[in-house]
Amino acid sequence: MPGSEMAECPRGGESSGTRLATAVEQKPLKRESLKTKSPTGAMIRSALFPGWGQVYTEHYLKAGLIFCCEVGLVISAVREDRKARDALRTDYGEYLDRLERRNLYMWWTAGVIALSMIDAYVDAHLFGFDEHEVSVRMNPSQRTPDIECVISIPLPDI
């Protein structure tokens, strides 16, 4: 058989003349199965620049959304910091209020960055997965009042 190797293995307990032949078939690698993205690389990219990890995993709409969120939150934090510095000269209560808002914007920014890093990491792991091959069917049974849910996910050839 072309593309296969024959290996002979002795079986324990049998005479030395008896051999078991096994065939190991080698399948050519599919080009689609070689598409992968580095999850760590995607996560680091997402931490370095807003949306870069999503661009790396080819999720461009998410990249734009994350970019806008991160930049908007940073701009809001900088604006509140400037207003707090101006308020320091006139009203100490307003100064503390502005600092509290600035800190809140910074926490929101950190949260968005963390979520974008996690999202990029997961998207890189699922990069080669074809979502069009997953199907969900609902089959109402005629015999019983129960509903049966069938989920089929084809697994790649190994």
N, CA, C and O atoms as a GROMACS GRO file, in nm:
protein
  632
    1MET      N    1   0.085  -0.116   0.000
    1MET     CA    2   0.000   0.000   0.000
    1MET      C    3   0.090   0.123   0.000
    1MET      O    4   0.175   0.134   0.088
    2PRO      N    5   0.075   0.217  -0.096
    2PRO     CA    6   0.160   0.335  -0.099
    2PRO      C    7   0.126   0.427   0.017
    2PRO      O    8   0.009   0.440   0.054
    3GLY      N    9   0.228   0.490   0.073
    3GLY     CA   10   0.208   0.582   0.183
    3GLY      C   11   0.192   0.514   0.317
    3GLY      O   12   0.153   0.579   0.414
    4SER      N   13   0.221   0.386   0.324
    4SER     CA   14   0.210   0.318   0.454
    4SER      C   15   0.339   0.244   0.482
    4SER      O   16   0.415   0.211   0.391
    5GLU      N   17   0.363   0.219   0.609
    5GLU     CA   18   0.482   0.147   0.651
    5GLU      C   19   0.439   0.017   0.716
    5GLU      O   20   0.335   0.012   0.782
    6MET      N   21   0.515  -0.085   0.698
    6MET     CA   22   0.486  -0.212   0.761
    6MET      C   23   0.587  -0.233   0.872
    6MET      O   24   0.707  -0.219   0.851
    7ALA      N   25   0.539  -0.266   0.989
    7ALA     CA   26   0.628  -0.294   1.102
    7ALA      C   27   0.594  -0.430   1.156
    7ALA      O   28   0.476  -0.465   1.170
    8GLU      N   29   0.694  -0.508   1.187
    8GLU     CA   30   0.672  -0.640   1.243
    8GLU      C   31   0.704  -0.637   1.391
    8GLU      O   32   0.809  -0.588   1.432
    9CYS      N   33   0.611  -0.689   1.470
    9CYS     CA   34   0.626  -0.690   1.615
    9CYS      C   35   0.612  -0.832   1.664
    9CYS      O   36   0.515  -0.900   1.628
   10PRO      N   37   0.704  -0.881   1.747
   10PRO     CA   38   0.687  -1.014   1.804
   10PRO      C   39   0.581  -1.011   1.911
   10PRO      O   40   0.572  -0.914   1.987
   11ARG      N   41   0.500  -1.115   1.919
   11ARG     CA   42   0.398  -1.125   2.023
   11ARG      C   43   0.452  -1.213   2.134
   11ARG      O   44   0.510  -1.318   2.109
   12GLY      N   45   0.433  -1.168   2.254
   12GLY     CA   46   0.483  -1.244   2.368
   12GLY      C   47   0.412  -1.377   2.382
   12GLY      O   48   0.291  -1.385   2.358
   13GLY      N   49   0.484  -1.482   2.423
   13GLY     CA   50   0.425  -1.613   2.446
   13GLY      C   51   0.411  -1.699   2.324
   13GLY      O   52   0.369  -1.814   2.337
   14GLU      N   53   0.444  -1.651   2.206
   14GLU     CA   54   0.433  -1.732   2.086
   14GLU      C   55   0.572  -1.770   2.041
   14GLU      O   56   0.672  -1.716   2.088
   15SER      N   57   0.577  -1.864   1.948
   15SER     CA   58   0.707  -1.909   1.898
   15SER      C   59   0.777  -1.794   1.827
   15SER      O   60   0.712  -1.701   1.780
   16SER      N   61   0.908  -1.801   1.818
   16SER     CA   62   0.984  -1.692   1.760
   16SER      C   63   0.956  -1.676   1.612
   16SER      O   64   0.986  -1.570   1.557
   17GLY      N   65   0.901  -1.774   1.545
   17GLY     CA   66   0.873  -1.765   1.403
   17GLY      C   67   0.744  -1.690   1.373
   17GLY      O   68   0.723  -1.647   1.259
   18THR      N   69   0.657  -1.673   1.471
   18THR     CA   70   0.530  -1.607   1.448
   18THR      C   71   0.546  -1.456   1.472
   18THR      O   72   0.592  -1.415   1.578
   19ARG      N   73   0.510  -1.379   1.375
   19ARG     CA   74   0.522  -1.232   1.384
   19ARG      C   75   0.386  -1.170   1.350
   19ARG      O   76   0.308  -1.226   1.273
   20LEU      N   77   0.361  -1.057   1.409
   20LEU     CA   78   0.238  -0.984   1.381
   20LEU      C   79   0.275  -0.862   1.297
   20LEU      O   80   0.358  -0.781   1.338
   21ALA      N   81   0.214  -0.849   1.183
   21ALA     CA   82   0.240  -0.734   1.096
   21ALA      C   83   0.131  -0.632   1.117
   21ALA      O   84   0.012  -0.663   1.112
   22THR      N   85   0.172  -0.509   1.140
   22THR     CA   86   0.075  -0.400   1.156
   22THR      C   87   0.105  -0.293   1.053
   22THR      O   88   0.221  -0.265   1.022
   23ALA      N   89   0.002  -0.235   1.002
   23ALA     CA   90   0.018  -0.129   0.902
   23ALA      C   91  -0.012   0.005   0.967
   23ALA      O   92  -0.114   0.022   1.034
   24VAL      N   93   0.077   0.098   0.948
   24VAL     CA   94   0.057   0.234   0.996
   24VAL      C   95   0.041   0.322   0.874
   24VAL      O   96   0.134   0.340   0.795
   25GLU      N   97  -0.078   0.376   0.859
   25GLU     CA   98  -0.106   0.458   0.742
   25GLU      C   99  -0.074   0.603   0.772
   25GLU      O  100  -0.114   0.657   0.875
   26GLN      N  101  -0.001   0.665   0.682
   26GLN     CA  102   0.033   0.805   0.699
   26GLN      C  103  -0.057   0.888   0.611
   26GLN      O  104  -0.065   0.867   0.490
   27LYS      N  105  -0.126   0.983   0.674
   27LYS     CA  106  -0.215   1.071   0.599
   27LYS      C  107  -0.143   1.202   0.573
   27LYS      O  108  -0.072   1.252   0.660
   28PRO      N  109  -0.161   1.259   0.455
   28PRO     CA  110  -0.100   1.390   0.430
   28PRO      C  111  -0.167   1.496   0.517
   28PRO      O  112  -0.287   1.490   0.541
   29LEU      N  113  -0.089   1.594   0.564
   29LEU     CA  114  -0.142   1.701   0.646
   29LEU      C  115  -0.225   1.796   0.561
   29LEU      O  116  -0.187   1.831   0.450
   30LYS      N  117  -0.339   1.836   0.616
   30LYS     CA  118  -0.423   1.932   0.545
   30LYS      C  119  -0.367   2.072   0.569
   30LYS      O  120  -0.318   2.102   0.678
   31ARG      N  121  -0.375   2.156   0.470
   31ARG     CA  122  -0.323   2.292   0.480
   31ARG      C  123  -0.403   2.374   0.580
   31ARG      O  124  -0.346   2.458   0.650
   32GLU      N  125  -0.536   2.351   0.589
   32GLU     CA  126  -0.621   2.426   0.680
   32GLU      C  127  -0.586   2.398   0.826
   32GLU      O  128  -0.602   2.486   0.910
   33SER      N  129  -0.540   2.277   0.857
   33SER     CA  130  -0.511   2.243   0.995
   33SER      C  131  -0.384   2.309   1.045
   33SER      O  132  -0.356   2.305   1.165
   34LEU      N  133  -0.305   2.370   0.956
   34LEU     CA  134  -0.181   2.433   0.997
   34LEU      C  135  -0.200   2.579   1.038
   34LEU      O  136  -0.106   2.642   1.085
   35LYS      N  137  -0.321   2.634   1.020
   35LYS     CA  138  -0.346   2.773   1.058
   35LYS      C  139  -0.359   2.782   1.209
   35LYS      O  140  -0.457   2.735   1.267
   36THR      N  141  -0.261   2.844   1.273
   36THR     CA  142  -0.268   2.864   1.417
   36THR      C  143  -0.217   3.004   1.450
   36THR      O  144  -0.144   3.065   1.372
   37LYS      N  145  -0.256   3.051   1.564
   37LYS     CA  146  -0.209   3.178   1.616
   37LYS      C  147  -0.159   3.154   1.758
   37LYS      O  148  -0.214   3.070   1.830
   38SER      N  149  -0.056   3.226   1.797
   38SER     CA  150   0.000   3.212   1.931
   38SER      C  151  -0.089   3.282   2.033
   38SER      O  152  -0.106   3.403   2.026
   39PRO      N  153  -0.147   3.207   2.128
   39PRO     CA  154  -0.230   3.272   2.230
   39PRO      C  155  -0.152   3.372   2.315
   39PRO      O  156  -0.203   3.480   2.347
   40THR      N  157  -0.030   3.337   2.352
   40THR     CA  158   0.051   3.430   2.431
   40THR      C  159   0.085   3.554   2.351
   40THR      O  160   0.082   3.665   2.404
   41GLY      N  161   0.118   3.536   2.224
   41GLY     CA  162   0.148   3.650   2.138
   41GLY      C  163   0.027   3.741   2.122
   41GLY      O  164   0.041   3.863   2.122
   42ALA      N  165  -0.092   3.683   2.109
   42ALA     CA  166  -0.213   3.763   2.097
   42ALA      C  167  -0.239   3.842   2.225
   42ALA      O  168  -0.278   3.958   2.220
   43MET      N  169  -0.216   3.778   2.339
   43MET     CA  170  -0.239   3.843   2.467
   43MET      C  171  -0.141   3.959   2.488
   43MET      O  172  -0.180   4.066   2.534
   44ILE      N  173  -0.015   3.938   2.454
   44ILE     CA  174   0.085   4.044   2.469
   44ILE      C  175   0.056   4.160   2.375
   44ILE      O  176   0.068   4.276   2.413
   45ARG      N  177   0.016   4.128   2.251
   45ARG     CA  178  -0.019   4.234   2.156
   45ARG      C  179  -0.135   4.318   2.208
   45ARG      O  180  -0.136   4.440   2.196
   46SER      N  181  -0.233   4.250   2.267
   46SER     CA  182  -0.350   4.320   2.320
   46SER      C  183  -0.312   4.410   2.437
   46SER      O  184  -0.375   4.514   2.458
   47ALA      N  185  -0.212   4.370   2.514
   47ALA     CA  186  -0.168   4.453   2.628
   47ALA      C  187  -0.087   4.573   2.580
   47ALA      O  188  -0.093   4.679   2.641
   48LEU      N  189  -0.012   4.558   2.471
   48LEU     CA  190   0.076   4.666   2.425
   48LEU      C  191   0.002   4.778   2.353
   48LEU      O  192   0.035   4.895   2.370
   49PHE      N  193  -0.098   4.742   2.273
   49PHE     CA  194  -0.170   4.844   2.195
   49PHE      C  195  -0.318   4.804   2.189
   49PHE      O  196  -0.348   4.688   2.164
   50PRO      N  197  -0.411   4.897   2.211
   50PRO     CA  198  -0.553   4.863   2.212
   50PRO      C  199  -0.601   4.800   2.082
   50PRO      O  200  -0.591   4.860   1.975
   51GLY      N  201  -0.652   4.678   2.090
   51GLY     CA  202  -0.709   4.610   1.976
   51GLY      C  203  -0.611   4.532   1.890
   51GLY      O  204  -0.653   4.463   1.797
   52TRP      N  205  -0.481   4.541   1.918
   52TRP     CA  206  -0.382   4.472   1.835
   52TRP      C  207  -0.398   4.320   1.844
   52TRP      O  208  -0.381   4.250   1.744
   53GLY      N  209  -0.430   4.268   1.960
   53GLY     CA  210  -0.450   4.124   1.975
   53GLY      C  211  -0.569   4.075   1.894
   53GLY      O  212  -0.567   3.964   1.841
   54GLN      N  213  -0.674   4.158   1.884
   54GLN     CA  214  -0.791   4.120   1.805
   54GLN      C  215  -0.762   4.130   1.656
   54GLN      O  216  -0.814   4.050   1.577
   55VAL      N  217  -0.681   4.226   1.616
   55VAL     CA  218  -0.640   4.234   1.475
   55VAL      C  219  -0.557   4.111   1.440
   55VAL      O  220  -0.572   4.055   1.332
   56TYR      N  221  -0.469   4.069   1.530
   56TYR     CA  222  -0.385   3.951   1.509
   56TYR      C  223  -0.470   3.825   1.490
   56TYR      O  224  -0.436   3.740   1.409
   57THR      N  225  -0.580   3.814   1.564
   57THR     CA  226  -0.669   3.698   1.551
   57THR      C  227  -0.779   3.721   1.448
   57THR      O  228  -0.873   3.642   1.437
   58GLU      N  229  -0.768   3.830   1.371
   58GLU     CA  230  -0.856   3.862   1.259
   58GLU      C  231  -1.001   3.889   1.302
   58GLU      O  232  -1.095   3.852   1.231
   59HIS      N  233  -1.019   3.953   1.417
   59HIS     CA  234  -1.150   3.998   1.463
   59HIS      C  235  -1.146   4.151   1.461
   59HIS      O  236  -1.126   4.216   1.564
   60TYR      N  237  -1.168   4.207   1.344
   60TYR     CA  238  -1.146   4.348   1.322
   60TYR      C  239  -1.252   4.437   1.389
   60TYR      O  240  -1.219   4.545   1.437
   61LEU      N  241  -1.376   4.394   1.392
   61LEU     CA  242  -1.481   4.473   1.456
   61LEU      C  243  -1.456   4.484   1.606
   61LEU      O  244  -1.469   4.592   1.664
   62LYS      N  245  -1.419   4.372   1.668
   62LYS     CA  246  -1.385   4.376   1.810
   62LYS      C  247  -1.265   4.465   1.835
   62LYS      O  248  -1.260   4.536   1.935
   63ALA      N  249  -1.168   4.462   1.746
   63ALA     CA  250  -1.048   4.545   1.761
   63ALA      C  251  -1.086   4.692   1.762
   63ALA      O  252  -1.035   4.768   1.845
   64GLY      N  253  -1.172   4.732   1.673
   64GLY     CA  254  -1.216   4.871   1.669
   64GLY      C  255  -1.293   4.912   1.793
   64GLY      O  256  -1.275   5.022   1.845
   65LEU      N  257  -1.378   4.823   1.841
   65LEU     CA  258  -1.455   4.850   1.961
   65LEU      C  259  -1.364   4.864   2.083
   65LEU      O  260  -1.380   4.956   2.164
   66ILE      N  261  -1.269   4.774   2.096
   66ILE     CA  262  -1.176   4.779   2.210
   66ILE      C  263  -1.087   4.902   2.201
   66ILE      O  264  -1.061   4.966   2.303
   67PHE      N  265  -1.042   4.936   2.081
   67PHE     CA  266  -0.961   5.056   2.064
   67PHE      C  267  -1.038   5.179   2.109
   67PHE      O  268  -0.984   5.261   2.184
   68CYS      N  269  -1.162   5.193   2.065
   68CYS     CA  270  -1.242   5.309   2.102
   68CYS      C  271  -1.267   5.315   2.253
   68CYS      O  272  -1.260   5.422   2.313
   69CYS      N  273  -1.297   5.200   2.314
   69CYS     CA  274  -1.321   5.197   2.459
   69CYS      C  275  -1.196   5.238   2.537
   69CYS      O  276  -1.204   5.323   2.626
   70GLU      N  277  -1.083   5.178   2.505
   70GLU     CA  278  -0.961   5.208   2.579
   70GLU      C  279  -0.920   5.354   2.560
   70GLU      O  280  -0.887   5.422   2.658
   71VAL      N  281  -0.920   5.403   2.439
   71VAL     CA  282  -0.880   5.541   2.413
   71VAL      C  283  -0.978   5.638   2.478
   71VAL      O  284  -0.935   5.738   2.536
   72GLY      N  285  -1.106   5.611   2.470
   72GLY     CA  286  -1.205   5.698   2.533
   72GLY      C  287  -1.190   5.704   2.684
   72GLY      O  288  -1.203   5.811   2.743
   73LEU      N  289  -1.162   5.590   2.746
   73LEU     CA  290  -1.144   5.588   2.891
   73LEU      C  291  -1.017   5.661   2.933
   73LEU      O  292  -1.017   5.732   3.034
   74VAL      N  293  -0.910   5.645   2.858
   74VAL     CA  294  -0.785   5.715   2.891
   74VAL      C  295  -0.803   5.866   2.874
   74VAL      O  296  -0.755   5.943   2.957
   75ILE      N  297  -0.870   5.908   2.768
   75ILE     CA  298  -0.895   6.051   2.747
   75ILE      C  299  -0.979   6.107   2.861
   75ILE      O  300  -0.952   6.217   2.910
   76SER      N  301  -1.080   6.032   2.904
   76SER     CA  302  -1.164   6.078   3.016
   76SER      C  303  -1.084   6.089   3.144
   76SER      O  304  -1.103   6.183   3.221
   77ALA      N  305  -0.994   5.994   3.169
   77ALA     CA  306  -0.910   5.999   3.289
   77ALA      C  307  -0.817   6.119   3.286
   77ALA      O  308  -0.799   6.186   3.388
   78VAL      N  309  -0.757   6.148   3.171
   78VAL     CA  310  -0.667   6.263   3.158
   78VAL      C  311  -0.745   6.393   3.176
   78VAL      O  312  -0.697   6.486   3.242
   79ARG      N  313  -0.865   6.400   3.120
   79ARG     CA  314  -0.948   6.520   3.134
   79ARG      C  315  -0.984   6.544   3.281
   79ARG      O  316  -0.978   6.657   3.330
   80GLU      N  317  -1.023   6.437   3.352
   80GLU     CA  318  -1.056   6.452   3.494
   80GLU      C  319  -0.935   6.492   3.576
   80GLU      O  320  -0.948   6.568   3.673
   81ASP      N  321  -0.817   6.442   3.539
   81ASP     CA  322  -0.696   6.479   3.610
   81ASP      C  323  -0.667   6.628   3.592
   81ASP      O  324  -0.629   6.696   3.688
   82ARG      N  325  -0.683   6.680   3.472
   82ARG     CA  326  -0.661   6.823   3.447
   82ARG      C  327  -0.761   6.909   3.522
   82ARG      O  328  -0.726   7.013   3.578
   83LYS      N  329  -0.887   6.864   3.523
   83LYS     CA  330  -0.989   6.939   3.597
   83LYS      C  331  -0.962   6.935   3.747
   83LYS      O  332  -0.989   7.031   3.818
   84ALA      N  333  -0.908   6.822   3.795
   84ALA     CA  334  -0.875   6.812   3.938
   84ALA      C  335  -0.763   6.908   3.973
   84ALA      O  336  -0.767   6.970   4.079
   85ARG      N  337  -0.663   6.920   3.888
   85ARG     CA  338  -0.552   7.014   3.914
   85ARG      C  339  -0.601   7.160   3.916
   85ARG      O  340  -0.556   7.241   3.997
   86ASP      N  341  -0.694   7.190   3.826
   86ASP     CA  342  -0.752   7.325   3.826
   86ASP      C  343  -0.835   7.349   3.952
   86ASP      O  344  -0.833   7.459   4.008
   87ALA      N  345  -0.909   7.246   3.996
   87ALA     CA  346  -0.995   7.261   4.113
   87ALA      C  347  -0.915   7.268   4.242
   87ALA      O  348  -0.967   7.315   4.344
   88LEU      N  349  -0.794   7.223   4.242
   88LEU     CA  350  -0.710   7.225   4.363
   88LEU      C  351  -0.687   7.369   4.409
   88LEU      O  352  -0.675   7.394   4.529
   89ARG      N  353  -0.682   7.462   4.317
   89ARG     CA  354  -0.659   7.603   4.351
   89ARG      C  355  -0.782   7.669   4.413
   89ARG      O  356  -0.770   7.764   4.490
   90THR      N  357  -0.901   7.618   4.377
   90THR     CA  358  -1.022   7.685   4.422
   90THR      C  359  -1.102   7.607   4.526
   90THR      O  360  -1.134   7.660   4.632
   91ASP      N  361  -1.134   7.481   4.497
   91ASP     CA  362  -1.224   7.404   4.584
   91ASP      C  363  -1.166   7.264   4.609
   91ASP      O  364  -1.155   7.184   4.517
   92TYR      N  365  -1.128   7.238   4.734
   92TYR     CA  366  -1.066   7.110   4.768
   92TYR      C  367  -1.165   6.993   4.756
   92TYR      O  368  -1.125   6.882   4.722
   93GLY      N  369  -1.293   7.018   4.783
   93GLY     CA  370  -1.396   6.913   4.771
   93GLY      C  371  -1.413   6.868   4.626
   93GLY      O  372  -1.424   6.749   4.597
   94GLU      N  373  -1.414   6.966   4.536
   94GLU     CA  374  -1.424   6.931   4.393
   94GLU      C  375  -1.298   6.859   4.347
   94GLU      O  376  -1.305   6.768   4.263
   95TYR      N  377  -1.184   6.898   4.401
   95TYR     CA  378  -1.058   6.833   4.369
   95TYR      C  379  -1.065   6.683   4.402
   95TYR      O  380  -1.028   6.599   4.320
   96LEU      N  381  -1.114   6.651   4.524
   96LEU     CA  382  -1.126   6.511   4.564
   96LEU      C  383  -1.226   6.436   4.478
   96LEU      O  384  -1.206   6.319   4.446
   97ASP      N  385  -1.335   6.504   4.442
   97ASP     CA  386  -1.436   6.442   4.355
   97ASP      C  387  -1.377   6.409   4.217
   97ASP      O  388  -1.401   6.302   4.163
   98ARG      N  389  -1.301   6.503   4.163
   98ARG     CA  390  -1.238   6.480   4.031
   98ARG      C  391  -1.135   6.368   4.036
   98ARG      O  392  -1.126   6.288   3.943
   99LEU      N  393  -1.058   6.362   4.145
   99LEU     CA  394  -0.961   6.253   4.159
   99LEU      C  395  -1.030   6.117   4.168
   99LEU      O  396  -0.982   6.017   4.113
  100GLU      N  397  -1.143   6.115   4.237
  100GLU     CA  398  -1.218   5.990   4.248
  100GLU      C  399  -1.270   5.944   4.111
  100GLU      O  400  -1.264   5.826   4.078
  101ARG      N  401  -1.319   6.039   4.033
  101ARG     CA  402  -1.365   6.006   3.897
  101ARG      C  403  -1.248   5.960   3.809
  101ARG      O  404  -1.261   5.864   3.733
  102ARG      N  405  -1.135   6.031   3.820
  102ARG     CA  406  -1.016   5.991   3.742
  102ARG      C  407  -0.976   5.848   3.775
  102ARG      O  408  -0.947   5.768   3.686
  103ASN      N  409  -0.973   5.815   3.904
  103ASN     CA  410  -0.936   5.680   3.946
  103ASN      C  411  -1.036   5.576   3.896
  103ASN      O  412  -0.997   5.465   3.859
  104LEU      N  413  -1.163   5.612   3.894
  104LEU     CA  414  -1.265   5.521   3.842
  104LEU      C  415  -1.243   5.493   3.693
  104LEU      O  416  -1.253   5.379   3.649
  105TYR      N  417  -1.211   5.599   3.617
  105TYR     CA  418  -1.181   5.580   3.474
  105TYR      C  419  -1.058   5.491   3.455
  105TYR      O  420  -1.054   5.409   3.364
  106MET      N  421  -0.960   5.507   3.540
  106MET     CA  422  -0.840   5.425   3.530
  106MET      C  423  -0.871   5.278   3.561
  106MET      O  424  -0.818   5.189   3.494
  107TRP      N  425  -0.956   5.254   3.661
  107TRP     CA  426  -0.995   5.115   3.691
  107TRP      C  427  -1.073   5.054   3.574
  107TRP      O  428  -1.052   4.938   3.539
  108TRP      N  429  -1.163   5.132   3.515
  108TRP     CA  430  -1.237   5.083   3.398
  108TRP      C  431  -1.142   5.053   3.283
  108TRP      O  432  -1.159   4.954   3.211
  109THR      N  433  -1.042   5.138   3.265
  109THR     CA  434  -0.942   5.114   3.159
  109THR      C  435  -0.868   4.984   3.185
  109THR      O  436  -0.849   4.905   3.093
  110ALA      N  437  -0.825   4.962   3.308
  110ALA     CA  438  -0.756   4.837   3.342
  110ALA      C  439  -0.845   4.715   3.318
  110ALA      O  440  -0.798   4.612   3.271
  111GLY      N  441  -0.974   4.728   3.350
  111GLY     CA  442  -1.067   4.618   3.326
  111GLY      C  443  -1.085   4.587   3.178
  111GLY      O  444  -1.088   4.471   3.138
  112VAL      N  445  -1.096   4.691   3.096
  112VAL     CA  446  -1.110   4.671   2.951
  112VAL      C  447  -0.984   4.608   2.894
  112VAL      O  448  -0.992   4.520   2.808
  113ILE      N  449  -0.868   4.652   2.941
  113ILE     CA  450  -0.742   4.594   2.894
  113ILE      C  451  -0.735   4.446   2.931
  113ILE      O  452  -0.697   4.363   2.849
  114ALA      N  453  -0.771   4.413   3.056
  114ALA     CA  454  -0.768   4.273   3.100
  114ALA      C  455  -0.864   4.187   3.018
  114ALA      O  456  -0.829   4.077   2.975
  115LEU      N  457  -0.985   4.238   2.995
  115LEU     CA  458  -1.081   4.161   2.915
  115LEU      C  459  -1.035   4.146   2.770
  115LEU      O  460  -1.055   4.040   2.710
  116SER      N  461  -0.973   4.248   2.714
  116SER     CA  462  -0.925   4.237   2.576
  116SER      C  463  -0.810   4.137   2.566
  116SER      O  464  -0.797   4.066   2.466
  117MET      N  465  -0.726   4.131   2.670
  117MET     CA  466  -0.618   4.033   2.671
  117MET      C  467  -0.674   3.891   2.678
  117MET      O  468  -0.628   3.802   2.606
  118ILE      N  469  -0.773   3.870   2.764
  118ILE     CA  470  -0.836   3.737   2.776
  118ILE      C  471  -0.905   3.700   2.645
  118ILE      O  472  -0.895   3.587   2.599
  119ASP      N  473  -0.975   3.796   2.586
  119ASP     CA  474  -1.045   3.772   2.460
  119ASP      C  475  -0.946   3.734   2.349
  119ASP      O  476  -0.972   3.640   2.273
  120ALA      N  477  -0.835   3.806   2.339
  120ALA     CA  478  -0.735   3.775   2.236
  120ALA      C  479  -0.676   3.636   2.259
  120ALA      O  480  -0.653   3.562   2.163
  121TYR      N  481  -0.651   3.602   2.384
  121TYR     CA  482  -0.595   3.470   2.417
  121TYR      C  483  -0.690   3.358   2.374
  121TYR      O  484  -0.648   3.261   2.312
  122VAL      N  485  -0.818   3.373   2.407
  122VAL     CA  486  -0.917   3.270   2.371
  122VAL      C  487  -0.936   3.265   2.220
  122VAL      O  488  -0.945   3.156   2.163
  123ASP      N  489  -0.943   3.381   2.155
  123ASP     CA  490  -0.959   3.383   2.009
  123ASP      C  491  -0.842   3.317   1.938
  123ASP      O  492  -0.861   3.252   1.835
  124ALA      N  493  -0.722   3.333   1.991
  124ALA     CA  494  -0.606   3.267   1.930
  124ALA      C  495  -0.615   3.116   1.945
  124ALA      O  496  -0.578   3.043   1.853
  125HIS      N  497  -0.664   3.069   2.060
  125HIS     CA  498  -0.682   2.924   2.077
  125HIS      C  499  -0.786   2.869   1.980
  125HIS      O  500  -0.772   2.757   1.931
  126LEU      N  501  -0.890   2.945   1.953
  126LEU     CA  502  -0.999   2.899   1.867
  126LEU      C  503  -0.982   2.944   1.722
  126LEU      O  504  -1.077   2.937   1.644
  127PHE      N  505  -0.864   2.991   1.685
  127PHE     CA  506  -0.844   3.051   1.553
  127PHE      C  507  -0.878   2.957   1.438
  127PHE      O  508  -0.946   2.999   1.345
  128GLY      N  509  -0.835   2.832   1.440
  128GLY     CA  510  -0.858   2.740   1.329
  128GLY      C  511  -0.994   2.674   1.332
  128GLY      O  512  -1.026   2.597   1.241
  129PHE      N  513  -1.075   2.702   1.432
  129PHE     CA  514  -1.204   2.637   1.448
  129PHE      C  515  -1.304   2.697   1.351
  129PHE      O  516  -1.322   2.819   1.347
  130ASP      N  517  -1.369   2.613   1.273
  130ASP     CA  518  -1.468   2.659   1.176
  130ASP      C  519  -1.605   2.656   1.240
  130ASP      O  520  -1.661   2.548   1.260
  131GLU      N  521  -1.659   2.771   1.274
  131GLU     CA  522  -1.786   2.776   1.346
  131GLU      C  523  -1.905   2.736   1.260
  131GLU      O  524  -2.013   2.712   1.313
  132HIS      N  525  -1.887   2.727   1.128
  132HIS     CA  526  -1.998   2.688   1.042
  132HIS      C  527  -2.022   2.537   1.044
  132HIS      O  528  -2.124   2.490   0.994
  133GLU      N  529  -1.928   2.461   1.101
  133GLU     CA  530  -1.946   2.317   1.107
  133GLU      C  531  -2.024   2.272   1.230
  133GLU      O  532  -2.061   2.155   1.239
  134VAL      N  533  -2.050   2.362   1.323
  134VAL     CA  534  -2.125   2.327   1.443
  134VAL      C  535  -2.273   2.344   1.414
  134VAL      O  536  -2.315   2.446   1.358
  135SER      N  537  -2.353   2.246   1.451
  135SER     CA  538  -2.497   2.257   1.429
  135SER      C  539  -2.572   2.214   1.555
  135SER      O  540  -2.528   2.124   1.626
  136VAL      N  541  -2.683   2.279   1.580
  136VAL     CA  542  -2.769   2.246   1.692
  136VAL      C  543  -2.907   2.221   1.636
  136VAL      O  544  -2.960   2.303   1.560
  137ARG      N  545  -2.966   2.108   1.672
  137ARG     CA  546  -3.099   2.071   1.624
  137ARG      C  547  -3.188   2.045   1.744
  137ARG      O  548  -3.145   1.985   1.842
  138MET      N  549  -3.310   2.091   1.737
  138MET     CA  550  -3.409   2.059   1.840
  138MET      C  551  -3.506   1.958   1.781
  138MET      O  552  -3.567   1.983   1.677
  139ASN      N  553  -3.521   1.844   1.847
  139ASN     CA  554  -3.611   1.738   1.801
  139ASN      C  555  -3.719   1.713   1.906
  139ASN      O  556  -3.694   1.640   2.002
  140PRO      N  557  -3.836   1.771   1.890
  140PRO     CA  558  -3.942   1.737   1.984
  140PRO      C  559  -3.984   1.592   1.964
  140PRO      O  560  -4.019   1.552   1.853
  141SER      N  561  -3.982   1.517   2.068
  141SER     CA  562  -4.014   1.375   2.059
  141SER      C  563  -4.166   1.356   2.054
  141SER      O  564  -4.240   1.425   2.125
  142GLN      N  565  -4.210   1.263   1.971
  142GLN     CA  566  -4.353   1.235   1.959
  142GLN      C  567  -4.403   1.149   2.075
  142GLN      O  568  -4.520   1.157   2.112
  143ARG      N  569  -4.314   1.066   2.132
  143ARG     CA  570  -4.355   0.971   2.235
  143ARG      C  571  -4.363   1.034   2.374
  143ARG      O  572  -4.451   1.001   2.453
  144THR      N  573  -4.272   1.125   2.403
  144THR     CA  574  -4.267   1.183   2.537
  144THR      C  575  -4.272   1.335   2.526
  144THR      O  576  -4.240   1.391   2.422
  145PRO      N  577  -4.312   1.402   2.633
  145PRO     CA  578  -4.318   1.548   2.628
  145PRO      C  579  -4.180   1.615   2.638
  145PRO      O  580  -4.170   1.738   2.631
  146ASP      N  581  -4.074   1.537   2.653
  146ASP     CA  582  -3.939   1.594   2.664
  146ASP      C  583  -3.893   1.645   2.528
  146ASP      O  584  -3.941   1.601   2.423
  147ILE      N  585  -3.799   1.736   2.532
  147ILE     CA  586  -3.737   1.788   2.410
  147ILE      C  587  -3.593   1.739   2.408
  147ILE      O  588  -3.522   1.746   2.508
  148GLU      N  589  -3.552   1.690   2.292
  148GLU     CA  590  -3.417   1.639   2.276
  148GLU      C  591  -3.334   1.742   2.200
  148GLU      O  592  -3.378   1.794   2.098
  149CYS      N  593  -3.216   1.771   2.250
  149CYS     CA  594  -3.126   1.864   2.184
  149CYS      C  595  -3.004   1.787   2.137
  149CYS      O  596  -2.937   1.720   2.216
  150VAL      N  597  -2.974   1.796   2.008
  150VAL     CA  598  -2.860   1.727   1.950
  150VAL      C  599  -2.758   1.832   1.905
  150VAL      O  600  -2.789   1.920   1.826
  151ILE      N  601  -2.638   1.820   1.956
  151ILE     CA  602  -2.530   1.910   1.916
  151ILE      C  603  -2.424   1.824   1.850
  151ILE      O  604  -2.374   1.728   1.909
  152SER      N  605  -2.389   1.858   1.727
  152SER     CA  606  -2.286   1.781   1.658
  152SER      C  607  -2.171   1.874   1.622
  152SER      O  608  -2.190   1.979   1.562
  153ILE      N  609  -2.051   1.832   1.662
  153ILE     CA  610  -1.930   1.907   1.632
  153ILE      C  611  -1.831   1.809   1.568
  153ILE      O  612  -1.780   1.719   1.635
  154PRO      N  613  -1.805   1.825   1.438
  154PRO     CA  614  -1.708   1.736   1.374
  154PRO      C  615  -1.567   1.765   1.426
  154PRO      O  616  -1.525   1.880   1.434
  155LEU      N  617  -1.496   1.660   1.461
  155LEU     CA  618  -1.361   1.673   1.512
  155LEU      C  619  -1.262   1.661   1.396
  155LEU      O  620  -1.288   1.588   1.300
  156PRO      N  621  -1.150   1.732   1.403
  156PRO     CA  622  -1.052   1.724   1.295
  156PRO      C  623  -0.984   1.588   1.293
  156PRO      O  624  -0.973   1.521   1.396
  157ASP      N  625  -0.938   1.550   1.175
  157ASP     CA  626  -0.863   1.426   1.162
  157ASP      C  627  -0.726   1.444   1.226
  157ASP      O  628  -0.661   1.547   1.210
  158ILE      N  629  -0.685   1.343   1.297
  158ILE     CA  630  -0.553   1.349   1.362
  158ILE      C  631  -0.459   1.254   1.291
  158ILE      O  632  -0.342   1.243   1.330
   0.00000   0.00000   0.00000
